[in-house]
């Protein structure tokens, strides 16, 4: 059986597997960060104003310095989320920039500026961390759905190309009636390739991907496959496969008749 290869889909699968690794690493990092945040003992807010000083002297309360919890949170984030292997290459942000992008401005101000991690701030931080984990879990589901789609398309196109090559090899020795039958089979293979492309289009334009990650299927594909020679690798490989089949169909019409 002739060896076939859908080069664009294969490259897309490599990029997709890399993205799965990135998302998995990030989810694990946020889970480790969550575990460390949960162990913290948040500080209780104190009323501003006056407090009793030593010897019964009433003294004004000075502004509290950054508490240990805030410092621990910053260190924990640096040692978990910012320590994933791909962070510098993919993000290249400072600790605060990434913290704010992932967990929100309000929590960031409390941790980096106010320096006081009260129980409400602690709860808000845990909630934001849970959301970051859930987003990556959903994203991973989307990536796995995308991978399944690519593999199905690749396998169907490989089968079509292999069968088309075998049919093409039979054309030279075939008489006219046999060539007509071969052309019918090639036409059926062409229809399969067109169905692969149509199925892919329906997935890209469907609601499932948009509902999962909040962006359209087209935008997701453009992001995932920006390094590919074609941002729609399945459609590009399907088009090549169709052209291969049509070449064999043209041969069936133009080859000289077989003489006995």
VMD Tcl script that draws the C-alpha trace (Angstrom):
set ca {
  {0.00 0.00 0.00}
  {1.49 3.40 -0.95}
  {2.59 5.50 1.99}
  {0.59 8.69 2.44}
  {1.01 11.61 4.76}
  {-1.10 14.67 5.46}
  {1.81 17.01 6.15}
  {-0.21 20.02 7.28}
  {-2.37 18.00 9.63}
  {0.70 16.26 11.06}
  {2.32 19.63 11.76}
  {-0.92 20.89 13.31}
  {-0.99 17.86 15.61}
  {2.54 18.63 16.77}
  {1.55 22.21 17.60}
  {-1.63 21.01 19.28}
  {0.24 18.52 21.45}
  {2.58 21.31 22.52}
  {-0.39 23.48 23.49}
  {-1.88 20.60 25.48}
  {1.40 20.33 27.39}
  {1.39 24.07 28.09}
  {-2.20 24.09 29.33}
  {-1.66 20.99 31.48}
  {1.47 22.46 33.04}
  {-0.32 25.72 33.80}
  {-3.30 23.96 35.36}
  {-0.98 21.92 37.57}
  {0.89 25.08 38.55}
  {-2.31 26.84 39.58}
  {-3.36 23.76 41.55}
  {-0.07 23.88 43.46}
  {-0.51 27.61 44.01}
  {-4.04 27.00 45.31}
  {-2.74 24.44 47.80}
  {-0.23 26.90 49.17}
  {-2.77 29.72 49.40}
  {-5.18 27.49 51.30}
  {-2.64 26.95 54.07}
  {-2.26 30.68 54.72}
  {-3.71 32.31 57.79}
  {-5.15 35.63 56.55}
  {-4.84 38.64 58.83}
  {-7.89 40.17 60.47}
  {-8.48 43.81 59.57}
  {-7.96 46.20 62.46}
  {-9.91 49.37 63.04}
  {-7.92 52.49 62.16}
  {-7.47 55.19 64.73}
  {-6.10 54.70 68.23}
  {-4.98 51.76 70.28}
  {-3.66 51.39 73.77}
  {0.08 51.84 74.06}
  {2.42 50.52 76.71}
  {1.86 51.76 80.26}
  {-1.68 52.81 79.47}
  {-0.57 55.46 77.01}
  {-2.91 55.86 74.04}
  {-0.96 55.92 70.77}
  {-1.92 56.45 67.14}
  {-1.74 53.23 65.09}
  {0.79 53.47 62.33}
  {0.27 51.99 58.88}
  {0.81 48.25 58.97}
  {3.70 46.90 56.92}
  {3.21 44.20 54.33}
  {2.16 41.06 56.17}
  {3.73 37.64 55.82}
  {0.74 36.26 53.92}
  {1.16 38.77 51.08}
  {4.85 37.97 50.79}
  {4.11 34.25 50.84}
  {1.52 34.62 48.08}
  {3.94 36.46 45.82}
  {6.64 33.88 46.43}
  {4.23 30.99 45.88}
  {3.03 32.42 42.58}
  {6.60 32.92 41.41}
  {7.52 29.35 42.35}
  {4.49 27.75 40.71}
  {2.79 29.63 37.87}
  {5.82 31.60 36.73}
  {8.00 28.51 36.92}
  {6.32 26.52 34.14}
  {8.97 25.75 31.50}
  {7.32 27.76 28.72}
  {6.53 30.91 30.72}
  {9.28 33.18 29.43}
  {8.86 32.16 25.80}
  {5.06 32.39 25.78}
  {4.36 35.24 28.21}
  {7.50 37.11 29.22}
  {5.58 39.11 31.82}
  {6.62 40.31 35.25}
  {5.25 38.63 38.35}
  {2.74 41.39 38.94}
  {1.66 41.63 35.30}
  {0.85 37.95 35.07}
  {-0.74 37.85 38.52}
  {-3.09 40.66 37.55}
  {-3.89 39.17 34.13}
  {-4.81 35.83 35.68}
  {-6.33 36.76 39.03}
  {-7.70 40.28 38.61}
  {-6.81 43.84 39.54}
  {-8.53 44.04 42.93}
  {-6.70 41.07 44.41}
  {-3.44 42.27 42.85}
  {-3.71 45.67 44.53}
  {-4.23 44.03 47.91}
  {-1.31 41.63 47.52}
  {1.20 43.97 45.85}
  {0.27 47.44 47.13}
  {-1.80 47.30 50.30}
  {0.10 44.28 51.50}
  {-2.74 43.04 53.68}
  {-4.37 39.69 53.02}
  {-7.61 39.83 54.98}
  {-10.10 36.93 54.98}
  {-12.17 38.52 52.17}
  {-9.03 39.01 50.07}
  {-7.98 35.43 50.79}
  {-11.40 34.15 49.67}
  {-11.31 36.28 46.52}
  {-7.83 35.00 45.68}
  {-8.92 31.38 46.05}
  {-11.98 32.02 43.89}
  {-9.87 33.62 41.15}
  {-7.42 30.73 41.30}
  {-10.27 28.23 40.96}
  {-11.45 30.10 37.89}
  {-7.98 29.94 36.33}
  {-7.94 26.18 36.91}
  {-11.44 25.73 35.47}
  {-10.57 27.78 32.39}
  {-7.61 25.54 31.64}
  {-9.65 22.41 32.26}
  {-12.21 23.62 29.74}
  {-9.46 24.63 27.33}
  {-7.92 21.16 27.56}
  {-11.29 19.61 26.73}
  {-11.46 21.84 23.67}
  {-7.94 20.88 22.61}
  {-8.74 17.18 22.93}
  {-11.87 17.62 20.84}
  {-9.75 19.42 18.26}
  {-7.17 16.65 18.29}
  {-9.82 14.00 17.72}
  {-11.12 16.01 14.77}
  {-7.66 16.28 13.22}
  {-6.94 12.57 13.65}
  {-10.24 11.53 12.09}
  {-9.66 13.82 9.13}
  {-6.08 12.63 8.67}
  {-7.08 8.96 8.74}
  {-9.90 9.45 6.24}
  {-7.70 11.42 3.86}
  {-4.87 8.89 4.17}
  {-7.29 6.13 3.23}
  {-8.60 8.09 0.25}
  {-5.11 8.85 -1.06}
  {-3.99 5.26 -0.62}
  {-7.01 3.88 -2.45}
  {-6.70 6.51 -5.19}
  {-3.06 5.53 -5.77}
  {-4.00 1.87 -6.03}
  {-6.80 2.64 -8.48}
  {-4.46 4.85 -10.50}
  {-1.97 2.01 -10.79}
  {-4.68 -0.18 -12.30}
  {-5.67 2.34 -14.96}
  {-2.86 1.68 -17.44}
  {-3.75 -1.98 -17.94}
  {-7.52 -1.53 -17.67}
  {-9.86 -1.63 -20.65}
  {-12.59 0.97 -21.16}
  {-15.32 -0.71 -19.07}
  {-12.88 -1.24 -16.21}
  {-11.70 2.37 -16.44}
  {-15.27 3.51 -16.12}
  {-15.66 1.47 -12.96}
  {-12.38 2.83 -11.60}
  {-13.55 6.37 -12.31}
  {-16.75 5.69 -10.35}
  {-14.67 4.58 -7.38}
  {-12.45 7.65 -7.68}
  {-15.54 9.83 -7.75}
  {-16.70 8.22 -4.51}
  {-13.32 8.93 -2.93}
  {-13.54 12.54 -4.04}
  {-16.91 12.77 -2.30}
  {-15.35 11.44 0.90}
  {-12.67 14.15 0.78}
  {-15.32 16.79 0.24}
  {-17.21 15.42 3.24}
  {-14.05 15.67 5.35}
  {-13.74 19.34 4.41}
  {-17.44 19.99 5.01}
  {-17.38 18.29 8.41}
  {-14.39 20.37 9.39}
  {-16.08 23.58 8.30}
  {-19.14 22.72 10.36}
  {-16.97 22.17 13.43}
  {-15.18 25.49 12.98}
  {-18.42 27.39 12.50}
  {-20.36 25.43 15.13}
  {-21.22 26.62 18.60}
  {-19.42 23.93 20.59}
  {-15.94 25.43 20.42}
  {-17.18 28.97 21.02}
  {-19.13 27.87 24.08}
  {-16.16 26.03 25.53}
  {-13.51 28.72 25.36}
  {-15.43 31.91 24.66}
  {-13.97 32.44 21.18}
  {-14.96 31.34 17.72}
  {-13.65 28.17 16.17}
  {-11.95 30.18 13.44}
  {-10.10 32.36 15.95}
  {-8.98 29.33 17.94}
  {-7.59 27.66 14.83}
  {-5.75 30.83 13.81}
  {-4.16 30.95 17.27}
  {-3.24 27.27 17.40}
  {-1.87 26.99 13.88}
  {-0.24 30.37 13.35}
  {3.06 28.58 12.65}
  {1.53 26.33 9.98}
  {1.79 27.03 6.28}
  {-2.02 26.91 6.26}
  {-4.17 28.10 9.16}
  {-6.80 25.54 8.13}
  {-4.62 22.44 7.75}
  {-7.48 19.98 7.25}
  {-8.99 22.03 4.44}
  {-5.59 22.43 2.78}
  {-4.79 18.71 2.93}
  {-8.31 17.83 1.78}
  {-7.89 20.13 -1.22}
  {-4.60 18.42 -2.11}
  {-6.20 15.01 -1.77}
  {-9.08 16.04 -4.04}
  {-6.61 17.28 -6.64}
  {-4.72 13.97 -6.50}
  {-7.95 12.07 -7.11}
  {-8.99 14.37 -9.93}
  {-5.61 13.82 -11.57}
  {-6.31 10.09 -11.64}
  {-9.80 10.72 -13.00}
  {-8.34 12.80 -15.82}
  {-5.94 9.96 -16.59}
  {-8.86 7.57 -16.89}
  {-10.25 9.76 -19.68}
  {-7.01 10.46 -21.56}
  {-5.05 7.21 -21.45}
  {-4.89 5.44 -24.80}
  {-7.11 2.42 -25.23}
  {-5.63 -0.94 -24.32}
  {-5.00 -3.10 -27.37}
  {-5.19 -6.87 -27.25}
}
mol new
graphics top color blue
foreach p $ca { graphics top sphere $p radius 0.5 }
foreach p [lrange $ca 0 end-1] q [lrange $ca 1 end] { graphics top cylinder $p $q radius 0.2 }
display resetview
